[in-house]
Amino acid sequence: MYEVFQKYLEDKTTLTQSESDYIQSFAIIKKLRKRQYLLQEGDIWKYDAFITKGCLRTYSVDEKGSEHVNSFSIENWWTGDRESLMFQQPSRFNIDAIEDSELVLFTHENFEMLCNEIPAFNNMVNAILQKSFIAAQNRIQASLSFTAEEKYLNFIAKYPGFASRIPQTMIASYLGMTPETLSRIRKQTAKK
């Protein structure tokens, strides 16, 4: 499982063998079964988490019991609750596995230490954070400006493999629409 993360590092940055070994020495391997929580609302998130296998979702539950999906994360992506991590406050989110998943975790203290001690690793992390910020901006823009059909088509274009892995009810929640609306849009777009 760590080999997937090792390959990711090799693709994203250049490290010496001793730096790679040092990073691996702090890695914690975590396996999740489908529907198992990585984080529950009210807990404080303490890790930087990389997904080597599977698919997870980050979501909240409102007072009526409705789920609101904030994001999905798949292989070679990072996941977690940045706000809870940075401010050490109880999370507003749940993160659970949509399918059996495997992750490489680092305690945040160790992750920060690795960033401070290995400049190439730190540069990689900063590049990832920049891309995450841009993705969040794009998601907000789409959420505010796009029609329901445009939201779905944008989602499918950006994440073509997600539709076959993620239940339609979760995709509808992510897009801010009812499952019925998503079903209608899918039928309409299939006819075009």
C-alpha angles and dihedrals in degrees: 000000000000088000089072090056091045090054090048090054091048090052094047104039146001117255133171117243090252091052091049091049091047092052091048091052089067097044120116116201115218128184122196128193119220109287092013116134124243089181132008127205110267095030121107114244111230106172147074103225130199120191115225096172136010139017131281135184131211114211146151131221119222127216090270091055095252117144120229113196113215098179149341124225128197140175115323092018130109124234139185143097107287095187093053091044097049098041097031091230130138112281122248089205143073121214117197139164117261087191134008104298142185126206142183110223131193123190106244091241091056092043091053090047090052090050091051095046101040112049094191091054090048091051090051091050092049091051090051092050090051091052090047091053091050091048090052091050091050092048092051091048092050091046092052101038111028128087117237090261092049090050091054095045091047090050093050092046094050097039108026096166096050098078092065094046104040126063113250092237090061092047089050090052091049090051093047097244138107120266088245092057091048091049091051092048092048091052092048094049092046089058093053 
